[in-house]
Amino acid sequence: MWIYEKKLQYPVNITKRDLPMAKNILTQYGGPQGELAAAIRYLNQRYTMPDDYGKALLTDIGTEELAHVEVIAAMVYQLTKGATKEEIIAAGLGPYYSNHGLDLFPENSSGEPFTTAYISAVGDPIANIEENMAAEQKARAVYENLINLATSDEVIQPLLFLRQREIIHYHRFAELLQRYQEMGLK
Ligand SMILES: [Fe+2]
């Protein structure tokens, strides 16, 4: 079960609307390297990890990814809150607005909706963990792309935090891989 804490894992206090940046960041909500995909991937894979240590690790990381979903959602919400018609059109968000208004909707920054194709599970713990390590590296790279595009420190600081967490997760998966390889799993 989960116990909800009414606070973000990292504070988001964005005071200036920026719809183009919101569109970019949306990709970490519903895109292939996004937080929603990561959360579901790990919370789904955890059941068939070979031991309780692996199950607990995937539960821990999957739970934290849910908290990252919330940080990203808060960023997109704050970057778009109160947007005018002119701002929506100028940012190329007319198609998004016509479908969803200013509600949050999981899709990538090109408008492709979230799909379960992003959630890898092949029935092999080693392959799944190696997939997760690659996923963490790709998520880190996307955060670096987003940081390169960002102009406001209010946006950059939460992105730096999320990037750092992907690096930590990568190393935790690498340790799990080593554990299972030492146990003789191939
Ligand atoms: Fe994450």
Backbone and ligand atoms as CSV (ligand in chain L), in Angstrom:
chain,resi,resn,atom,element,x,y,z
A,1,MET,N,N,0.834,-1.187,0.000
A,1,MET,CA,C,0.000,0.000,0.000
A,1,MET,C,C,0.881,1.254,0.000
A,2,TRP,N,N,0.285,2.354,-0.255
A,2,TRP,CA,C,1.017,3.623,-0.228
A,2,TRP,C,C,0.361,4.570,0.778
A,3,ILE,N,N,1.192,5.402,1.370
A,3,ILE,CA,C,0.689,6.467,2.236
A,3,ILE,C,C,1.069,7.790,1.570
A,4,TYR,N,N,0.057,8.613,1.307
A,4,TYR,CA,C,0.302,9.854,0.570
A,4,TYR,C,C,0.763,10.971,1.498
A,5,GLU,N,N,1.850,11.626,1.110
A,5,GLU,CA,C,2.295,12.838,1.817
A,5,GLU,C,C,1.969,14.031,0.954
A,6,LYS,N,N,1.278,15.007,1.500
A,6,LYS,CA,C,0.818,16.140,0.714
A,6,LYS,C,C,1.939,17.159,0.529
A,7,LYS,N,N,2.983,16.748,-0.142
A,7,LYS,CA,C,4.074,17.648,-0.521
A,7,LYS,C,C,4.790,16.995,-1.694
A,8,LEU,N,N,5.495,17.806,-2.474
A,8,LEU,CA,C,6.264,17.255,-3.585
A,8,LEU,C,C,7.612,16.765,-3.082
A,9,GLN,N,N,8.183,15.789,-3.789
A,9,GLN,CA,C,9.507,15.298,-3.400
A,9,GLN,C,C,10.553,16.401,-3.549
A,10,TYR,N,N,10.333,17.282,-4.547
A,10,TYR,CA,C,11.195,18.462,-4.703
A,10,TYR,C,C,10.264,19.644,-4.968
A,11,PRO,N,N,10.465,20.777,-4.301
A,11,PRO,CA,C,9.504,21.878,-4.456
A,11,PRO,C,C,9.483,22.462,-5.861
A,12,VAL,N,N,8.287,22.790,-6.320
A,12,VAL,CA,C,8.106,23.430,-7.639
A,12,VAL,C,C,7.363,24.742,-7.406
A,13,ASN,N,N,8.051,25.830,-7.656
A,13,ASN,CA,C,7.450,27.161,-7.470
A,13,ASN,C,C,7.766,28.015,-8.703
A,14,ILE,N,N,7.015,27.786,-9.756
A,14,ILE,CA,C,7.262,28.487,-11.019
A,14,ILE,C,C,6.316,29.686,-11.089
A,15,THR,N,N,6.893,30.865,-11.196
A,15,THR,CA,C,6.095,32.089,-11.124
A,15,THR,C,C,5.830,32.699,-12.501
A,16,LYS,N,N,6.484,32.176,-13.543
A,16,LYS,CA,C,6.337,32.770,-14.880
A,16,LYS,C,C,5.859,31.699,-15.861
A,17,ARG,N,N,4.756,31.983,-16.542
A,17,ARG,CA,C,4.234,31.052,-17.541
A,17,ARG,C,C,5.225,30.895,-18.689
A,18,ASP,N,N,5.334,29.665,-19.200
A,18,ASP,CA,C,6.205,29.393,-20.342
A,18,ASP,C,C,5.649,28.165,-21.055
A,19,LEU,N,N,4.740,28.412,-21.998
A,19,LEU,CA,C,4.065,27.281,-22.638
A,19,LEU,C,C,4.980,26.437,-23.510
A,20,PRO,N,N,5.903,27.045,-24.255
A,20,PRO,CA,C,6.818,26.179,-25.020
A,20,PRO,C,C,7.612,25.229,-24.112
A,21,MET,N,N,8.031,25.727,-22.934
A,21,MET,CA,C,8.779,24.853,-22.022
A,21,MET,C,C,7.864,23.787,-21.430
A,22,ALA,N,N,6.615,24.140,-21.158
A,22,ALA,CA,C,5.651,23.146,-20.664
A,22,ALA,C,C,5.506,22.012,-21.672
A,23,LYS,N,N,5.435,22.373,-22.936
A,23,LYS,CA,C,5.293,21.363,-23.993
A,23,LYS,C,C,6.521,20.451,-24.017
A,24,ASN,N,N,7.700,21.030,-23.836
A,24,ASN,CA,C,8.916,20.210,-23.800
A,24,ASN,C,C,8.916,19.254,-22.609
A,25,ILE,N,N,8.543,19.786,-21.450
A,25,ILE,CA,C,8.607,18.989,-20.219
A,25,ILE,C,C,7.531,17.905,-20.199
A,26,LEU,N,N,6.431,18.132,-20.903
A,26,LEU,CA,C,5.342,17.138,-20.967
A,26,LEU,C,C,5.871,15.766,-21.375
A,27,THR,N,N,6.960,15.752,-22.126
A,27,THR,CA,C,7.496,14.463,-22.593
A,27,THR,C,C,7.963,13.593,-21.429
A,28,GLN,N,N,8.304,14.227,-20.282
A,28,GLN,CA,C,8.691,13.427,-19.120
A,28,GLN,C,C,7.465,13.005,-18.296
A,29,TYR,N,N,6.299,13.423,-18.721
A,29,TYR,CA,C,5.040,12.923,-18.138
A,29,TYR,C,C,4.599,11.687,-18.923
A,30,GLY,N,N,4.386,11.843,-20.227
A,30,GLY,CA,C,3.816,10.731,-20.994
A,30,GLY,C,C,4.653,10.237,-22.148
A,31,GLY,N,N,5.936,10.588,-22.182
A,31,GLY,CA,C,6.800,10.131,-23.270
A,31,GLY,C,C,7.522,8.836,-22.939
A,32,PRO,N,N,8.277,8.299,-23.903
A,32,PRO,CA,C,8.918,6.985,-23.724
A,32,PRO,C,C,9.940,6.927,-22.598
A,33,GLN,N,N,10.621,8.035,-22.317
A,33,GLN,CA,C,11.606,8.044,-21.221
A,33,GLN,C,C,11.022,8.713,-19.980
A,34,GLY,N,N,9.718,8.858,-19.945
A,34,GLY,CA,C,9.060,9.646,-18.912
A,34,GLY,C,C,8.879,8.901,-17.593
A,35,GLU,N,N,8.440,9.658,-16.621
A,35,GLU,CA,C,8.310,9.148,-15.252
A,35,GLU,C,C,7.160,8.154,-15.105
A,36,LEU,N,N,6.067,8.382,-15.840
A,36,LEU,CA,C,4.931,7.462,-15.756
A,36,LEU,C,C,5.336,6.082,-16.260
A,37,ALA,N,N,6.038,6.043,-17.379
A,37,ALA,CA,C,6.505,4.768,-17.928
A,37,ALA,C,C,7.440,4.075,-16.942
A,38,ALA,N,N,8.344,4.849,-16.322
A,38,ALA,CA,C,9.291,4.265,-15.375
A,38,ALA,C,C,8.546,3.685,-14.171
A,39,ALA,N,N,7.614,4.445,-13.624
A,39,ALA,CA,C,6.878,3.992,-12.430
A,39,ALA,C,C,6.151,2.677,-12.718
A,40,ILE,N,N,5.428,2.631,-13.826
A,40,ILE,CA,C,4.651,1.419,-14.125
A,40,ILE,C,C,5.596,0.259,-14.455
A,41,ARG,N,N,6.683,0.564,-15.175
A,41,ARG,CA,C,7.643,-0.499,-15.544
A,41,ARG,C,C,8.175,-1.200,-14.294
A,42,TYR,N,N,8.626,-0.426,-13.320
A,42,TYR,CA,C,9.263,-1.037,-12.148
A,42,TYR,C,C,8.232,-1.685,-11.218
A,43,LEU,N,N,7.109,-1.028,-11.035
A,43,LEU,CA,C,6.099,-1.592,-10.133
A,43,LEU,C,C,5.482,-2.853,-10.732
A,44,ASN,N,N,5.542,-2.971,-12.047
A,44,ASN,CA,C,5.050,-4.174,-12.728
A,44,ASN,C,C,6.089,-5.293,-12.699
A,45,GLN,N,N,7.341,-4.955,-12.954
A,45,GLN,CA,C,8.405,-5.974,-13.005
A,45,GLN,C,C,8.729,-6.564,-11.630
A,46,ARG,N,N,8.432,-5.842,-10.571
A,46,ARG,CA,C,8.942,-6.228,-9.248
A,46,ARG,C,C,8.473,-7.614,-8.806
A,47,TYR,N,N,7.274,-8.021,-9.238
A,47,TYR,CA,C,6.712,-9.285,-8.745
A,47,TYR,C,C,7.593,-10.481,-9.078
A,48,THR,N,N,8.229,-10.461,-10.224
A,48,THR,CA,C,8.984,-11.631,-10.667
A,48,THR,C,C,10.491,-11.473,-10.503
A,49,MET,N,N,10.916,-10.508,-9.680
A,49,MET,CA,C,12.337,-10.459,-9.328
A,49,MET,C,C,12.655,-11.704,-8.479
A,50,PRO,N,N,13.872,-12.215,-8.576
A,50,PRO,CA,C,14.179,-13.532,-7.974
A,50,PRO,C,C,14.176,-13.565,-6.451
A,51,ASP,N,N,14.340,-12.429,-5.779
A,51,ASP,CA,C,14.361,-12.472,-4.311
A,51,ASP,C,C,13.713,-11.204,-3.734
A,52,ASP,N,N,13.557,-11.220,-2.413
A,52,ASP,CA,C,12.878,-10.100,-1.757
A,52,ASP,C,C,13.673,-8.800,-1.898
A,53,TYR,N,N,15.006,-8.922,-1.956
A,53,TYR,CA,C,15.840,-7.725,-2.115
A,53,TYR,C,C,15.484,-7.005,-3.423
A,54,GLY,N,N,15.388,-7.760,-4.499
A,54,GLY,CA,C,15.058,-7.174,-5.808
A,54,GLY,C,C,13.635,-6.640,-5.845
A,55,LYS,N,N,12.706,-7.392,-5.247
A,55,LYS,CA,C,11.310,-6.923,-5.205
A,55,LYS,C,C,11.225,-5.593,-4.452
A,56,ALA,N,N,11.956,-5.507,-3.336
A,56,ALA,CA,C,11.921,-4.280,-2.522
A,56,ALA,C,C,12.564,-3.113,-3.268
A,57,LEU,N,N,13.661,-3.405,-3.963
A,57,LEU,CA,C,14.344,-2.326,-4.687
A,57,LEU,C,C,13.443,-1.764,-5.786
A,58,LEU,N,N,12.798,-2.647,-6.542
A,58,LEU,CA,C,11.925,-2.151,-7.607
A,58,LEU,C,C,10.705,-1.430,-7.043
A,59,THR,N,N,10.231,-1.884,-5.883
A,59,THR,CA,C,9.121,-1.175,-5.231
A,59,THR,C,C,9.568,0.224,-4.815
A,60,ASP,N,N,10.764,0.302,-4.229
A,60,ASP,CA,C,11.305,1.610,-3.799
A,60,ASP,C,C,11.436,2.571,-4.982
A,61,ILE,N,N,12.098,2.092,-6.036
A,61,ILE,CA,C,12.364,2.992,-7.171
A,61,ILE,C,C,11.059,3.319,-7.894
A,62,GLY,N,N,10.191,2.323,-8.065
A,62,GLY,CA,C,8.893,2.580,-8.715
A,62,GLY,C,C,8.069,3.596,-7.939
A,63,THR,N,N,8.120,3.495,-6.618
A,63,THR,CA,C,7.399,4.453,-5.772
A,63,THR,C,C,7.964,5.858,-5.947
A,64,GLU,N,N,9.295,5.945,-5.977
A,64,GLU,CA,C,9.899,7.279,-6.164
A,64,GLU,C,C,9.540,7.835,-7.543
A,65,GLU,N,N,9.453,6.965,-8.547
A,65,GLU,CA,C,9.093,7.450,-9.885
A,65,GLU,C,C,7.677,8.043,-9.891
A,66,LEU,N,N,6.790,7.461,-9.070
A,66,LEU,CA,C,5.442,8.049,-8.941
A,66,LEU,C,C,5.533,9.471,-8.389
A,67,ALA,N,N,6.452,9.657,-7.437
A,67,ALA,CA,C,6.652,11.005,-6.901
A,67,ALA,C,C,7.221,11.935,-7.970
A,68,HIS,N,N,8.014,11.389,-8.876
A,68,HIS,CA,C,8.540,12.213,-9.977
A,68,HIS,C,C,7.435,12.575,-10.968
A,69,VAL,N,N,6.508,11.651,-11.197
A,69,VAL,CA,C,5.349,11.962,-12.055
A,69,VAL,C,C,4.676,13.226,-11.528
A,70,GLU,N,N,4.558,13.273,-10.196
A,70,GLU,CA,C,3.867,14.397,-9.561
A,70,GLU,C,C,4.655,15.700,-9.707
A,71,VAL,N,N,5.981,15.613,-9.609
A,71,VAL,CA,C,6.818,16.815,-9.771
A,71,VAL,C,C,6.668,17.343,-11.206
A,72,ILE,N,N,6.728,16.434,-12.180
A,72,ILE,CA,C,6.603,16.843,-13.586
A,72,ILE,C,C,5.208,17.438,-13.844
A,73,ALA,N,N,4.188,16.780,-13.307
A,73,ALA,CA,C,2.822,17.281,-13.501
A,73,ALA,C,C,2.688,18.686,-12.915
A,74,ALA,N,N,3.270,18.911,-11.734
A,74,ALA,CA,C,3.209,20.239,-11.109
A,74,ALA,C,C,3.921,21.276,-11.974
A,75,MET,N,N,5.039,20.876,-12.576
A,75,MET,CA,C,5.774,21.819,-13.432
A,75,MET,C,C,4.943,22.200,-14.655
A,76,VAL,N,N,4.355,21.212,-15.319
A,76,VAL,CA,C,3.547,21.496,-16.518
A,76,VAL,C,C,2.347,22.362,-16.137
A,77,TYR,N,N,1.727,22.022,-15.012
A,77,TYR,CA,C,0.559,22.787,-14.555
A,77,TYR,C,C,0.926,24.243,-14.296
A,78,GLN,N,N,2.015,24.440,-13.557
A,78,GLN,CA,C,2.400,25.825,-13.215
A,78,GLN,C,C,2.877,26.609,-14.437
A,79,LEU,N,N,3.485,25.927,-15.382
A,79,LEU,CA,C,3.970,26.612,-16.591
A,79,LEU,C,C,2.829,27.017,-17.527
A,80,THR,N,N,1.665,26.371,-17.360
A,80,THR,CA,C,0.544,26.642,-18.271
A,80,THR,C,C,-0.630,27.353,-17.604
A,81,LYS,N,N,-0.623,27.431,-16.284
A,81,LYS,CA,C,-1.783,27.946,-15.531
A,81,LYS,C,C,-2.142,29.362,-16.008
A,82,GLY,N,N,-3.406,29.535,-16.374
A,82,GLY,CA,C,-3.895,30.856,-16.783
A,82,GLY,C,C,-3.491,31.252,-18.196
A,83,ALA,N,N,-3.071,30.299,-19.017
A,83,ALA,CA,C,-2.596,30.629,-20.371
A,83,ALA,C,C,-3.687,31.289,-21.212
A,84,THR,N,N,-3.271,32.240,-22.028
A,84,THR,CA,C,-4.216,32.907,-22.917
A,84,THR,C,C,-4.281,32.163,-24.249
A,85,LYS,N,N,-5.326,32.474,-24.998
A,85,LYS,CA,C,-5.508,31.877,-26.329
A,85,LYS,C,C,-4.274,32.138,-27.197
A,86,GLU,N,N,-3.780,33.359,-27.135
A,86,GLU,CA,C,-2.621,33.722,-27.962
A,86,GLU,C,C,-1.394,32.891,-27.575
A,87,GLU,N,N,-1.192,32.714,-26.273
A,87,GLU,CA,C,-0.036,31.923,-25.814
A,87,GLU,C,C,-0.163,30.460,-26.240
A,88,ILE,N,N,-1.355,29.921,-26.154
A,88,ILE,CA,C,-1.592,28.512,-26.532
A,88,ILE,C,C,-1.297,28.322,-28.017
A,89,ILE,N,N,-1.785,29.224,-28.822
A,89,ILE,CA,C,-1.580,29.116,-30.279
A,89,ILE,C,C,-0.100,29.304,-30.621
A,90,ALA,N,N,0.519,30.299,-29.998
A,90,ALA,CA,C,1.934,30.590,-30.297
A,90,ALA,C,C,2.841,29.418,-29.931
A,91,ALA,N,N,2.475,28.660,-28.892
A,91,ALA,CA,C,3.302,27.526,-28.454
A,91,ALA,C,C,3.016,26.257,-29.256
A,92,GLY,N,N,2.087,26.325,-30.199
A,92,GLY,CA,C,1.732,25.121,-30.962
A,92,GLY,C,C,0.911,24.143,-30.144
A,93,LEU,N,N,0.246,24.656,-29.098
A,93,LEU,CA,C,-0.540,23.779,-28.225
A,93,LEU,C,C,-2.030,23.795,-28.558
A,94,GLY,N,N,-2.381,24.349,-29.729
A,94,GLY,CA,C,-3.788,24.352,-30.145
A,94,GLY,C,C,-4.383,22.949,-30.201
A,95,PRO,N,N,-3.700,21.989,-30.840
A,95,PRO,CA,C,-4.250,20.622,-30.885
A,95,PRO,C,C,-4.387,20.006,-29.486
A,96,TYR,N,N,-3.412,20.282,-28.620
A,96,TYR,CA,C,-3.492,19.767,-27.240
A,96,TYR,C,C,-4.700,20.382,-26.545
A,97,TYR,N,N,-4.843,21.694,-26.673
A,97,TYR,CA,C,-5.929,22.408,-25.997
A,97,TYR,C,C,-7.290,21.943,-26.504
A,98,SER,N,N,-7.375,21.695,-27.801
A,98,SER,CA,C,-8.684,21.296,-28.341
A,98,SER,C,C,-9.115,19.939,-27.802
A,99,ASN,N,N,-8.159,19.074,-27.453
A,99,ASN,CA,C,-8.494,17.762,-26.891
A,99,ASN,C,C,-8.627,17.773,-25.378
A,100,HIS,N,N,-7.786,18.554,-24.701
A,100,HIS,CA,C,-7.650,18.410,-23.246
A,100,HIS,C,C,-7.828,19.702,-22.463
A,101,GLY,N,N,-8.045,20.819,-23.163
A,101,GLY,CA,C,-8.023,22.088,-22.443
A,101,GLY,C,C,-6.657,22.240,-21.790
A,102,LEU,N,N,-6.644,22.710,-20.543
A,102,LEU,CA,C,-5.368,22.807,-19.819
A,102,LEU,C,C,-5.219,21.671,-18.798
A,103,ASP,N,N,-6.038,20.605,-18.961
A,103,ASP,CA,C,-5.836,19.424,-18.116
A,103,ASP,C,C,-4.493,18.781,-18.450
A,104,LEU,N,N,-3.941,18.082,-17.472
A,104,LEU,CA,C,-2.741,17.288,-17.729
A,104,LEU,C,C,-3.133,16.055,-18.525
A,105,PHE,N,N,-2.345,15.721,-19.523
A,105,PHE,CA,C,-2.601,14.500,-20.300
A,105,PHE,C,C,-1.261,13.893,-20.681
A,106,PRO,N,N,-1.075,12.571,-20.421
A,106,PRO,CA,C,0.240,11.978,-20.681
A,106,PRO,C,C,0.502,11.734,-22.163
A,107,GLU,N,N,1.331,12.571,-22.717
A,107,GLU,CA,C,1.795,12.386,-24.096
A,107,GLU,C,C,3.201,12.956,-24.192
A,108,ASN,N,N,3.869,12.722,-25.313
A,108,ASN,CA,C,5.208,13.290,-25.444
A,108,ASN,C,C,5.113,14.689,-26.034
A,109,SER,N,N,6.254,15.351,-26.193
A,109,SER,CA,C,6.207,16.756,-26.608
A,109,SER,C,C,5.821,16.912,-28.079
A,110,SER,N,N,5.755,15.778,-28.815
A,110,SER,CA,C,5.267,15.831,-30.203
A,110,SER,C,C,3.784,15.495,-30.297
A,111,GLY,N,N,3.148,15.241,-29.157
A,111,GLY,CA,C,1.715,14.976,-29.150
A,111,GLY,C,C,1.344,13.506,-29.265
A,112,GLU,N,N,2.345,12.605,-29.212
A,112,GLU,CA,C,2.018,11.170,-29.273
A,112,GLU,C,C,1.609,10.705,-27.883
A,113,PRO,N,N,0.415,10.083,-27.771
A,113,PRO,CA,C,-0.075,9.713,-26.437
A,113,PRO,C,C,0.739,8.596,-25.806
A,114,PHE,N,N,0.687,8.550,-24.478
A,114,PHE,CA,C,1.336,7.477,-23.711
A,114,PHE,C,C,0.864,6.119,-24.206
A,115,THR,N,N,1.772,5.156,-24.239
A,115,THR,CA,C,1.411,3.802,-24.642
A,115,THR,C,C,2.134,2.788,-23.768
A,116,THR,N,N,1.497,1.644,-23.537
A,116,THR,CA,C,2.133,0.589,-22.737
A,116,THR,C,C,3.319,-0.034,-23.468
A,117,ALA,N,N,3.528,0.319,-24.730
A,117,ALA,CA,C,4.735,-0.141,-25.427
A,117,ALA,C,C,5.997,0.377,-24.733
A,118,TYR,N,N,5.845,1.417,-23.900
A,118,TYR,CA,C,7.003,1.960,-23.175
A,118,TYR,C,C,7.379,1.088,-21.978
A,119,ILE,N,N,6.530,0.125,-21.633
A,119,ILE,CA,C,6.742,-0.642,-20.405
A,119,ILE,C,C,7.287,-2.011,-20.772
A,120,SER,N,N,8.587,-2.169,-20.600
A,120,SER,CA,C,9.217,-3.429,-20.965
A,120,SER,C,C,9.064,-4.445,-19.844
A,121,ALA,N,N,8.750,-5.676,-20.211
A,121,ALA,CA,C,8.719,-6.793,-19.272
A,121,ALA,C,C,8.811,-8.049,-20.119
A,122,VAL,N,N,9.964,-8.720,-20.056
A,122,VAL,CA,C,10.180,-9.857,-20.965
A,122,VAL,C,C,10.296,-11.191,-20.243
A,123,GLY,N,N,10.037,-11.204,-18.923
A,123,GLY,CA,C,10.071,-12.469,-18.191
A,123,GLY,C,C,11.471,-12.943,-17.856
A,124,ASP,N,N,12.429,-12.050,-17.872
A,124,ASP,CA,C,13.820,-12.418,-17.576
A,124,ASP,C,C,14.424,-11.307,-16.718
A,125,PRO,N,N,14.758,-11.608,-15.460
A,125,PRO,CA,C,15.213,-10.539,-14.555
A,125,PRO,C,C,16.444,-9.805,-15.062
A,126,ILE,N,N,17.408,-10.522,-15.620
A,126,ILE,CA,C,18.628,-9.857,-16.097
A,126,ILE,C,C,18.285,-8.904,-17.238
A,127,ALA,N,N,17.490,-9.387,-18.196
A,127,ALA,CA,C,17.104,-8.519,-19.325
A,127,ALA,C,C,16.297,-7.327,-18.837
A,128,ASN,N,N,15.400,-7.564,-17.880
A,128,ASN,CA,C,14.595,-6.455,-17.355
A,128,ASN,C,C,15.470,-5.418,-16.649
A,129,ILE,N,N,16.430,-5.876,-15.856
A,129,ILE,CA,C,17.283,-4.922,-15.126
A,129,ILE,C,C,18.169,-4.149,-16.108
A,130,GLU,N,N,18.684,-4.844,-17.112
A,130,GLU,CA,C,19.508,-4.122,-18.098
A,130,GLU,C,C,18.660,-3.110,-18.868
A,131,GLU,N,N,17.413,-3.462,-19.159
A,131,GLU,CA,C,16.484,-2.517,-19.787
A,131,GLU,C,C,16.296,-1.289,-18.877
A,132,ASN,N,N,16.170,-1.549,-17.576
A,132,ASN,CA,C,15.938,-0.451,-16.633
A,132,ASN,C,C,17.156,0.466,-16.536
A,133,MET,N,N,18.338,-0.126,-16.586
A,133,MET,CA,C,19.561,0.690,-16.563
A,133,MET,C,C,19.618,1.599,-17.791
A,134,ALA,N,N,19.284,1.029,-18.942
A,134,ALA,CA,C,19.261,1.840,-20.166
A,134,ALA,C,C,18.195,2.925,-20.073
A,135,ALA,N,N,17.038,2.566,-19.497
A,135,ALA,CA,C,15.948,3.541,-19.349
A,135,ALA,C,C,16.369,4.710,-18.472
A,136,GLU,N,N,17.101,4.411,-17.402
A,136,GLU,CA,C,17.566,5.487,-16.512
A,136,GLU,C,C,18.556,6.402,-17.234
A,137,GLN,N,N,19.435,5.814,-18.030
A,137,GLN,CA,C,20.390,6.637,-18.783
A,137,GLN,C,C,19.659,7.517,-19.805
A,138,LYS,N,N,18.645,6.938,-20.462
A,138,LYS,CA,C,17.888,7.725,-21.454
A,138,LYS,C,C,17.104,8.841,-20.766
A,139,ALA,N,N,16.546,8.541,-19.593
A,139,ALA,CA,C,15.818,9.583,-18.856
A,139,ALA,C,C,16.774,10.700,-18.451
A,140,ARG,N,N,17.985,10.317,-17.991
A,140,ARG,CA,C,18.986,11.335,-17.638
A,140,ARG,C,C,19.302,12.212,-18.855
A,141,ALA,N,N,19.470,11.589,-20.008
A,141,ALA,CA,C,19.800,12.346,-21.220
A,141,ALA,C,C,18.671,13.308,-21.589
A,142,VAL,N,N,17.424,12.863,-21.452
A,142,VAL,CA,C,16.293,13.746,-21.754
A,142,VAL,C,C,16.272,14.923,-20.782
A,143,TYR,N,N,16.559,14.659,-19.503
A,143,TYR,CA,C,16.611,15.781,-18.554
A,143,TYR,C,C,17.702,16.768,-18.942
A,144,GLU,N,N,18.814,16.276,-19.415
A,144,GLU,CA,C,19.889,17.194,-19.837
A,144,GLU,C,C,19.439,18.010,-21.055
A,145,ASN,N,N,18.707,17.374,-21.979
A,145,ASN,CA,C,18.160,18.129,-23.117
A,145,ASN,C,C,17.221,19.230,-22.622
A,146,LEU,N,N,16.366,18.868,-21.660
A,146,LEU,CA,C,15.401,19.850,-21.138
A,146,LEU,C,C,16.113,20.988,-20.412
A,147,ILE,N,N,17.154,20.650,-19.646
A,147,ILE,CA,C,17.920,21.688,-18.938
A,147,ILE,C,C,18.569,22.631,-19.957
A,148,ASN,N,N,19.052,22.072,-21.062
A,148,ASN,CA,C,19.646,22.911,-22.117
A,148,ASN,C,C,18.621,23.875,-22.715
A,149,LEU,N,N,17.358,23.443,-22.772
A,149,LEU,CA,C,16.306,24.278,-23.364
A,149,LEU,C,C,15.748,25.303,-22.379
A,150,ALA,N,N,15.903,25.050,-21.090
A,150,ALA,CA,C,15.268,25.898,-20.070
A,150,ALA,C,C,16.031,27.210,-19.907
A,151,THR,N,N,15.272,28.261,-19.570
A,151,THR,CA,C,15.886,29.577,-19.383
A,151,THR,C,C,15.710,30.103,-17.959
A,152,SER,N,N,14.853,29.457,-17.183
A,152,SER,CA,C,14.555,29.957,-15.841
A,152,SER,C,C,15.099,29.001,-14.782
A,153,ASP,N,N,15.701,29.576,-13.747
A,153,ASP,CA,C,16.215,28.751,-12.650
A,153,ASP,C,C,15.083,28.019,-11.926
A,154,GLU,N,N,13.886,28.607,-11.929
A,154,GLU,CA,C,12.734,27.948,-11.292
A,154,GLU,C,C,12.395,26.627,-11.990
A,155,VAL,N,N,12.733,26.534,-13.260
A,155,VAL,CA,C,12.508,25.312,-14.034
A,155,VAL,C,C,13.738,24.407,-13.953
A,156,ILE,N,N,14.903,25.007,-13.997
A,156,ILE,CA,C,16.144,24.223,-14.070
A,156,ILE,C,C,16.381,23.431,-12.774
A,157,GLN,N,N,16.105,24.038,-11.623
A,157,GLN,CA,C,16.437,23.359,-10.356
A,157,GLN,C,C,15.678,22.036,-10.170
A,158,PRO,N,N,14.356,21.980,-10.374
A,158,PRO,CA,C,13.691,20.677,-10.264
A,158,PRO,C,C,14.188,19.671,-11.312
A,159,LEU,N,N,14.519,20.168,-12.508
A,159,LEU,CA,C,15.027,19.258,-13.543
A,159,LEU,C,C,16.384,18.686,-13.136
A,160,LEU,N,N,17.221,19.506,-12.499
A,160,LEU,CA,C,18.527,19.017,-12.022
A,160,LEU,C,C,18.343,17.938,-10.958
A,161,PHE,N,N,17.357,18.160,-10.085
A,161,PHE,CA,C,17.076,17.157,-9.047
A,161,PHE,C,C,16.639,15.835,-9.680
A,162,LEU,N,N,15.705,15.919,-10.632
A,162,LEU,CA,C,15.188,14.698,-11.270
A,162,LEU,C,C,16.296,13.982,-12.041
A,163,ARG,N,N,17.144,14.752,-12.704
A,163,ARG,CA,C,18.284,14.162,-13.419
A,163,ARG,C,C,19.182,13.394,-12.451
A,164,GLN,N,N,19.449,13.986,-11.313
A,164,GLN,CA,C,20.328,13.349,-10.334
A,164,GLN,C,C,19.733,12.041,-9.821
A,165,ARG,N,N,18.432,12.018,-9.639
A,165,ARG,CA,C,17.785,10.792,-9.153
A,165,ARG,C,C,17.887,9.666,-10.177
A,166,GLU,N,N,17.838,10.008,-11.471
A,166,GLU,CA,C,17.980,8.964,-12.510
A,166,GLU,C,C,19.367,8.331,-12.412
A,167,ILE,N,N,20.359,9.141,-12.098
A,167,ILE,CA,C,21.727,8.621,-11.971
A,167,ILE,C,C,21.809,7.654,-10.782
A,168,ILE,N,N,21.201,8.047,-9.661
A,168,ILE,CA,C,21.184,7.173,-8.475
A,168,ILE,C,C,20.481,5.855,-8.808
A,169,HIS,N,N,19.347,5.950,-9.497
A,169,HIS,CA,C,18.604,4.726,-9.833
A,169,HIS,C,C,19.428,3.824,-10.747
A,170,TYR,N,N,20.123,4.433,-11.688
A,170,TYR,CA,C,20.984,3.640,-12.581
A,170,TYR,C,C,21.976,2.818,-11.749
A,171,HIS,N,N,22.598,3.458,-10.771
A,171,HIS,CA,C,23.595,2.742,-9.965
A,171,HIS,C,C,22.946,1.668,-9.091
A,172,ARG,N,N,21.754,1.918,-8.608
A,172,ARG,CA,C,21.073,0.896,-7.786
A,172,ARG,C,C,20.692,-0.319,-8.630
A,173,PHE,N,N,20.274,-0.068,-9.882
A,173,PHE,CA,C,19.991,-1.201,-10.772
A,173,PHE,C,C,21.277,-1.944,-11.127
A,174,ALA,N,N,22.372,-1.205,-11.291
A,174,ALA,CA,C,23.660,-1.850,-11.611
A,174,ALA,C,C,24.078,-2.773,-10.455
A,175,GLU,N,N,23.856,-2.326,-9.214
A,175,GLU,CA,C,24.180,-3.167,-8.053
A,175,GLU,C,C,23.301,-4.423,-8.029
A,176,LEU,N,N,22.033,-4.254,-8.395
A,176,LEU,CA,C,21.123,-5.412,-8.418
A,176,LEU,C,C,21.550,-6.403,-9.501
A,177,LEU,N,N,21.963,-5.878,-10.635
A,177,LEU,CA,C,22.441,-6.739,-11.719
A,177,LEU,C,C,23.647,-7.555,-11.240
A,178,GLN,N,N,24.568,-6.873,-10.577
A,178,GLN,CA,C,25.772,-7.553,-10.090
A,178,GLN,C,C,25.394,-8.633,-9.061
A,179,ARG,N,N,24.443,-8.315,-8.183
A,179,ARG,CA,C,23.996,-9.277,-7.184
A,179,ARG,C,C,23.500,-10.558,-7.853
A,180,TYR,N,N,22.666,-10.392,-8.884
A,180,TYR,CA,C,22.068,-11.566,-9.522
A,180,TYR,C,C,23.094,-12.322,-10.375
A,181,GLN,N,N,24.017,-11.599,-10.961
A,181,GLN,CA,C,25.073,-12.268,-11.730
A,181,GLN,C,C,25.951,-13.090,-10.789
A,182,GLU,N,N,26.226,-12.562,-9.599
A,182,GLU,CA,C,27.025,-13.302,-8.619
A,182,GLU,C,C,26.270,-14.515,-8.093
A,183,MET,N,N,24.930,-14.450,-8.138
A,183,MET,CA,C,24.109,-15.609,-7.744
A,183,MET,C,C,24.023,-16.627,-8.870
A,184,GLY,N,N,24.622,-16.308,-10.022
A,184,GLY,CA,C,24.649,-17.252,-11.139
A,184,GLY,C,C,23.569,-17.071,-12.171
A,185,LEU,N,N,22.741,-16.031,-12.020
A,185,LEU,CA,C,21.714,-15.786,-13.035
A,185,LEU,C,C,22.380,-15.248,-14.313
A,186,LYS,N,N,21.840,-15.640,-15.431
A,186,LYS,CA,C,22.380,-15.158,-16.709
A,186,LYS,C,C,21.286,-14.418,-17.462
L,1,LIG,FE,FE,12.516,9.458,-12.163
